[in-house]
């Protein structure tokens, strides 16, 4: 897997309206997932594969001061749901 380095023409993933979050660009191919109250609940990272784009759900772990990967998904909505329900 490779991170998507060239994001020219690469757009923010579509998240269904019924999922109560919004995405804010944090870096190329990386978005902050923000809940309805304005709290960052994690990050969504796009990764290029031969079969398409996969999305990694990541969350910051304060005690270790590092990000932890929660899973990789073919759908951005599934990755966001992982962040929402793994709180």
C-alpha positions, 0 to 999 in steps of 0.5 A: 500500500502507498499513501496517495502522494499526488492529490491533484484532482483527488477530492474529499471522500463522500460521506452519507448525509445521515452520518453526523460528521464532517471531514476537514482536510489535515494533509494530502490524503488525510482528513480530520473526522469531526463529530456534531459537537465539533470534537475531532474523533479521529483521522481518515487516511486514503491509501492507494492500492492496485484495486483502488483506494482504501481508507484507514481509520486512525485515532490519537492515543494520548498516553502513548502520544501516537496514532493507532490504526483502528482498521482499513476499509474500502469505503470511507463511510465504513472507516468513519463508522469505525471511528464513531462506534469505537469510542 
